Amino acid sequence: MTFSFLGGGGGSGSGVAIWQYLTKTFNNIPPDANEFIEIWDPNDPLLPEPASAHVLVYSKHMWMNKATTNEHENYPPACGSSFGYKHYSQGEIPQKVYAWKGNSMAAYPYNYASGRSYCGFNTEPSFTSGSPMMIPNCGAQGYFFKTDSIAPDAEAHYIGDWTKVFNGGNGHWWDRAVFPFAPTNDGAASSGSFFGRGYDGKHFPGGSGGPGTDTARGPTATKIADGLLDEFGLLKLFVKGKAADNNHGDNGDYQVVLPPDLFLFGQLPFQYDASLLHLPVSNPPSARQLAPTPTMVFAVILEFKQ
């Protein structure tokens, strides 16, 4: 999918740029030679080398292995997924990237020892050779009996030369006492995302811009974090967080909020076509009784400039 931000084909705030959004569902646990995204090919005129490439990865979210049984009240809602961002400039952009979702963390406390407990990508289908880029996956709900679910510390234990890595927040367990309980809210955390670190849940979920509290979900983020997608220019200031419902933590979902009659100094007003923007979001961290299939999210955004 290809997009530009200015009506009439324009750009990102500095020069003329066209953007291409590439994504693929990677269900393979280890690297697989058949599972990749092709970015460019010097022998194919339909695949020119971009001016920049931006790889965005959300780790596999928490395995809610107690969620479908009557004991789910004894186990917490989900912690947030880790997030990794890699920026490539022209001349260093790989032609292909191979990605994999990995396994969930095998125990708590996490030991960060196995590459199979990480999701990631590489320029070849390997955990070890080439340039593997990996962030740790969450553990399982069942490791946390009547206590908070702890997100892995990706910021201290990532593998590879990432541009930015952000942790997810911790999910909060509290004794809801009555079973069966008809929940209207739960304390899932938010995921790390292009907005920055994820935040802890409390009695309500964590938001993309702050932690949950006993009375309300956390606030949403006000802009894309510094050092991410800087080629987007002005648009970064207008990409705001979008809240999930009260049984899920925020997952990097977004909305574009533009004031009317934007203009650059000395120029006439102009308008972004915000509907064309595409950014990846994680699977939303869920309430203690909800059990989505644990998956990772992988996307590549390419910039082409005149």
Backbone torsions as a table, in degrees:
resi	resn	phi	psi	omega
1	MET	NA	131.7	-177.9
2	THR	-114.8	142.6	-178.2
3	PHE	-148.6	155.2	167.9
4	SER	-130.8	163.8	-172.0
5	PHE	-100.6	-21.0	-177.8
6	LEU	-102.1	135.9	174.4
7	GLY	-55.2	134.9	-178.9
8	GLY	88.4	10.3	169.6
9	GLY	103.3	1.6	-168.8
10	GLY	-51.8	-138.3	-169.7
11	GLY	-147.0	-163.7	-170.6
12	SER	-102.3	4.1	179.4
13	GLY	123.3	-14.0	177.2
14	SER	-147.1	93.1	-178.0
15	GLY	86.6	178.7	-178.2
16	VAL	-92.4	129.8	-178.6
17	ALA	-142.7	142.5	170.3
18	ILE	-117.1	140.7	-175.7
19	TRP	-117.8	143.9	176.9
20	GLN	-124.1	132.3	-178.2
21	TYR	-108.0	121.0	-179.3
22	LEU	-120.9	132.7	176.4
23	THR	-146.5	159.2	-178.5
24	LYS	-156.8	143.9	175.1
25	THR	-85.5	118.8	179.5
26	PHE	-105.0	103.9	178.2
27	ASN	-94.4	-6.0	-179.6
28	ASN	-72.7	135.8	-179.0
29	ILE	-79.3	-53.9	170.9
30	PRO	-91.3	170.2	173.8
31	PRO	-57.0	147.2	-176.6
32	ASP	-139.5	130.1	-177.3
33	ALA	-63.3	-17.2	-179.5
34	ASN	-95.9	-2.2	-174.6
35	GLU	-114.3	99.0	-175.5
36	PHE	-156.0	166.6	167.7
37	ILE	-116.4	128.1	176.6
38	GLU	-88.5	125.0	-177.3
39	ILE	-94.4	-49.1	179.8
40	TRP	-155.7	164.0	-177.3
41	ASP	-147.8	118.8	-177.5
42	PRO	-64.0	-16.7	-179.1
43	ASN	-100.2	4.2	-177.9
44	ASP	-123.8	111.0	-178.6
45	PRO	-64.1	-17.0	177.3
46	LEU	-83.7	-6.7	179.4
47	LEU	-127.8	67.7	179.6
48	PRO	-71.1	159.0	177.0
49	GLU	-71.7	130.2	179.1
50	PRO	-73.1	167.5	172.8
51	ALA	-76.0	-32.4	175.3
52	SER	-153.6	157.6	176.5
53	ALA	-135.4	140.7	-175.7
54	HIS	-128.2	114.5	179.4
55	VAL	-101.7	127.4	-178.2
56	LEU	-124.4	127.8	-173.5
57	VAL	-131.3	130.5	167.7
58	TYR	-108.8	128.4	179.8
59	SER	-65.0	164.4	176.3
60	LYS	-59.6	131.2	-175.3
61	HIS	-79.8	174.9	-167.8
62	MET	-62.6	135.2	175.3
63	TRP	-77.3	108.7	-177.5
64	MET	-88.3	71.7	-171.0
65	ASN	-79.9	-5.6	176.0
66	LYS	-109.4	1.8	-167.8
67	ALA	-71.9	-26.7	-174.0
68	THR	-98.3	9.8	178.2
69	THR	-114.3	167.8	-179.2
70	ASN	-68.3	-10.6	-179.5
71	GLU	-87.3	4.1	-174.8
72	HIS	-61.4	-22.6	177.9
73	GLU	-66.6	-18.5	179.2
74	ASN	-88.2	-1.3	-176.6
75	TYR	-127.1	155.6	-168.6
76	PRO	-83.8	165.7	165.2
77	PRO	-68.4	175.6	-169.9
78	ALA	-76.2	145.5	163.7
79	CYS	-77.2	172.5	-178.9
80	GLY	-90.3	154.4	177.9
81	SER	-73.7	151.8	169.8
82	SER	-72.8	157.7	179.3
83	PHE	-134.6	135.7	175.9
84	GLY	-128.9	142.8	-179.3
85	TYR	-131.7	130.8	177.1
86	LYS	-126.7	126.2	178.0
87	HIS	-104.0	130.2	174.4
88	TYR	-119.4	137.2	172.4
89	SER	-100.3	159.8	-179.8
90	GLN	-56.2	137.5	-175.6
91	GLY	101.9	-18.7	178.3
92	GLU	-125.4	3.9	-174.8
93	ILE	-75.9	124.2	178.5
94	PRO	-66.8	150.4	179.2
95	GLN	-75.7	-32.9	177.5
96	LYS	-136.1	150.7	170.6
97	VAL	-129.1	127.4	177.7
98	TYR	-99.1	133.0	-176.5
99	ALA	-128.8	158.9	-180.0
100	TRP	-153.6	154.1	-175.3
101	LYS	-93.7	-20.9	178.4
102	GLY	69.8	-178.9	175.1
103	ASN	-95.0	165.4	169.4
104	SER	-69.8	156.8	173.8
105	MET	-55.2	139.3	-167.8
106	ALA	-85.5	-13.1	-177.8
107	ALA	-166.7	167.3	170.5
108	TYR	-130.5	135.4	2.1
109	PRO	-62.2	145.3	-179.6
110	TYR	-69.5	139.6	177.5
111	ASN	-107.1	-9.4	174.8
112	TYR	57.0	25.8	-172.3
113	ALA	-88.2	-30.9	-170.4
114	SER	-102.4	129.3	173.9
115	GLY	-62.0	-22.0	179.4
116	ARG	-74.0	-11.6	175.1
117	SER	-93.9	10.7	178.5
118	TYR	-116.1	149.0	163.8
119	CYS	-98.9	165.8	178.8
120	GLY	171.1	-166.4	178.0
121	PHE	-148.9	166.7	-177.0
122	ASN	-157.6	165.9	175.8
123	THR	-83.8	-2.9	172.3
124	GLU	-146.7	161.3	-175.5
125	PRO	-79.2	77.2	-175.2
126	SER	-155.4	144.5	170.4
127	PHE	-73.0	-27.6	-163.6
128	THR	-119.0	-46.0	-179.0
129	SER	-81.9	168.6	-177.0
130	GLY	74.1	-136.7	-177.9
131	SER	-130.7	70.9	-177.2
132	PRO	-64.7	137.6	179.0
133	MET	-121.6	113.4	-170.5
134	MET	-138.8	144.0	172.6
135	ILE	-129.4	146.6	-173.4
136	PRO	-73.0	142.8	173.6
137	ASN	-80.5	161.5	174.0
138	CYS	-69.2	162.0	172.6
139	GLY	-85.2	-158.6	-178.9
140	ALA	-105.1	148.3	176.9
141	GLN	-53.7	-37.0	-175.4
142	GLY	-67.1	-10.4	176.2
143	TYR	-77.1	-8.6	-168.5
144	PHE	-125.5	78.2	-178.4
145	PHE	-78.4	116.3	178.8
146	LYS	51.2	41.3	176.7
147	THR	-151.2	171.5	-178.7
148	ASP	-68.4	147.8	173.1
149	SER	-83.7	128.0	-172.8
150	ILE	-100.1	125.5	176.9
151	ALA	-75.4	144.6	175.6
152	PRO	-64.3	149.9	-179.9
153	ASP	-88.0	81.6	-178.6
154	ALA	-67.9	-31.3	-177.2
155	GLU	-65.6	-27.3	178.7
156	ALA	-97.4	-15.9	-170.9
157	HIS	-130.2	20.6	175.0
158	TYR	-70.3	161.6	178.0
159	ILE	-122.4	129.7	178.4
160	GLY	106.6	176.4	-174.1
161	ASP	-95.9	65.1	178.1
162	TRP	-69.3	150.8	172.4
163	THR	-77.8	-43.0	176.8
164	LYS	-145.6	142.1	171.1
165	VAL	-133.9	136.0	179.3
166	PHE	-128.6	137.3	175.5
167	ASN	-76.0	154.6	163.9
168	GLY	-83.2	165.5	177.0
169	GLY	-85.8	176.2	179.4
170	ASN	-95.0	137.3	173.7
171	GLY	-79.9	146.6	-173.3
172	HIS	-109.9	124.9	173.5
173	TRP	-96.0	136.8	167.8
174	TRP	-142.6	159.9	-173.6
175	ASP	-80.9	104.8	178.9
176	ARG	-82.1	-9.7	163.5
177	ALA	72.9	-44.1	-172.0
178	VAL	-102.0	128.9	175.9
179	PHE	-128.0	136.1	-2.9
180	PRO	-74.2	142.8	-176.6
181	PHE	-106.3	132.8	177.8
182	ALA	-97.2	89.0	-170.2
183	PRO	-72.6	140.4	169.8
184	THR	-107.9	-11.2	177.2
185	ASN	-159.9	158.6	176.1
186	ASP	-153.9	163.0	-167.0
187	GLY	-95.7	41.6	175.1
188	ALA	-61.6	151.1	176.4
189	ALA	-82.3	174.3	168.2
190	SER	-100.6	156.5	178.3
191	SER	-84.2	151.0	162.8
192	GLY	-59.3	151.6	-176.0
193	SER	-161.9	-173.7	176.0
194	PHE	-68.2	-4.8	171.8
195	PHE	-86.0	-14.9	-178.3
196	GLY	126.5	-158.3	-179.0
197	ARG	-63.3	150.6	169.7
198	GLY	-77.6	165.9	-175.6
199	TYR	-125.6	153.5	-178.2
200	ASP	-68.9	149.8	167.5
201	GLY	-85.0	164.9	170.4
202	LYS	-129.7	-121.6	169.9
203	HIS	-78.3	-20.1	173.0
204	PHE	-117.7	160.6	-174.2
205	PRO	-68.3	158.1	172.4
206	GLY	-73.3	144.5	176.8
207	GLY	-99.6	173.9	177.7
208	SER	-74.2	-12.1	-179.1
209	GLY	-119.9	5.3	179.7
210	GLY	172.0	166.1	-176.6
211	PRO	-73.7	157.2	170.9
212	GLY	-71.8	164.1	178.6
213	THR	-127.7	-174.8	177.4
214	ASP	-72.6	-15.1	-173.7
215	THR	-123.7	-12.2	-176.1
216	ALA	-157.9	153.1	174.6
217	ARG	-69.2	160.6	-178.5
218	GLY	-66.3	158.4	179.1
219	PRO	-70.2	164.1	177.8
220	THR	-93.1	157.3	-179.0
221	ALA	-69.2	153.9	-176.6
222	THR	-103.5	-13.0	178.3
223	LYS	-167.7	164.5	172.9
224	ILE	-66.0	139.9	-175.3
225	ALA	-62.5	153.4	176.3
226	ASP	-62.3	140.6	176.7
227	GLY	86.2	2.0	176.3
228	LEU	-118.2	134.2	173.8
229	LEU	51.5	40.5	-176.2
230	ASP	-64.1	-23.1	177.2
231	GLU	-65.5	-14.6	176.6
232	PHE	-69.2	-16.1	176.2
233	GLY	61.4	-132.5	-176.1
234	LEU	-57.2	-31.2	-173.3
235	LEU	-60.3	-27.9	-179.5
236	LYS	-56.1	-33.1	-176.7
237	LEU	-72.2	-18.0	-172.8
238	PHE	-110.5	1.9	174.6
239	VAL	-89.8	111.9	-174.4
240	LYS	-110.9	154.4	175.4
241	GLY	-67.1	151.8	177.5
242	LYS	-123.0	126.5	-173.0
243	ALA	-74.3	143.0	168.4
244	ALA	-80.6	-174.4	176.7
245	ASP	-83.7	178.0	-172.0
246	ASN	-78.6	4.1	171.1
247	ASN	-108.9	7.5	-179.9
248	HIS	-138.3	142.9	169.9
249	GLY	-76.1	158.8	178.5
250	ASP	-64.7	149.2	-170.7
251	ASN	-128.9	20.7	-177.4
252	GLY	87.1	4.2	175.7
253	ASP	-62.1	154.4	-166.8
254	TYR	-146.2	164.3	169.7
255	GLN	-141.7	153.9	178.6
256	VAL	-104.6	118.7	-177.1
257	VAL	-115.0	105.3	-173.9
258	LEU	-110.2	131.2	171.6
259	PRO	-71.4	156.2	179.4
260	PRO	-72.6	154.5	171.8
261	ASP	56.3	50.4	171.8
262	LEU	-63.6	142.5	173.8
263	PHE	-152.6	150.5	174.0
264	LEU	-90.0	153.5	-177.5
265	PHE	-54.8	126.6	177.6
266	GLY	79.4	8.6	-178.7
267	GLN	-126.4	165.3	176.8
268	LEU	-73.4	159.6	176.7
269	PRO	-58.3	150.6	175.4
270	PHE	-139.5	172.5	-177.8
271	GLN	-140.3	131.6	171.1
272	TYR	-74.5	146.1	168.7
273	ASP	-95.0	87.2	-172.4
274	ALA	-67.4	-21.5	-178.1
275	SER	-66.7	-16.4	-177.6
276	LEU	-85.7	-10.7	-175.7
277	LEU	-72.7	135.7	176.2
278	HIS	-131.3	125.1	176.8
279	LEU	-134.8	148.4	-179.4
280	PRO	-80.7	147.5	173.4
281	VAL	-126.7	153.6	-179.4
282	SER	-82.1	170.5	166.6
283	ASN	-68.1	131.5	-174.2
284	PRO	-68.2	130.5	175.1
285	PRO	-56.9	134.5	-164.9
286	SER	-108.9	165.8	174.6
287	ALA	-64.4	164.5	-173.2
288	ARG	-61.8	-24.3	-176.2
289	GLN	-103.1	9.4	179.7
290	LEU	-110.6	136.6	-171.2
291	ALA	-132.3	72.9	173.8
292	PRO	-68.5	157.7	177.6
293	THR	-68.1	127.4	-178.5
294	PRO	-67.1	118.9	179.2
295	THR	-137.3	158.9	172.2
296	MET	-103.2	164.5	180.0
297	VAL	-123.7	133.5	-173.8
298	PHE	-137.7	130.8	178.3
299	ALA	-148.0	152.7	176.1
300	VAL	-126.6	130.6	176.2
301	ILE	-115.5	124.4	-175.5
302	LEU	-110.2	139.1	176.4
303	GLU	-110.0	128.8	174.1
304	PHE	-117.8	128.1	-177.4
305	LYS	-120.7	148.1	178.4
306	GLN	-71.9	NA	NA
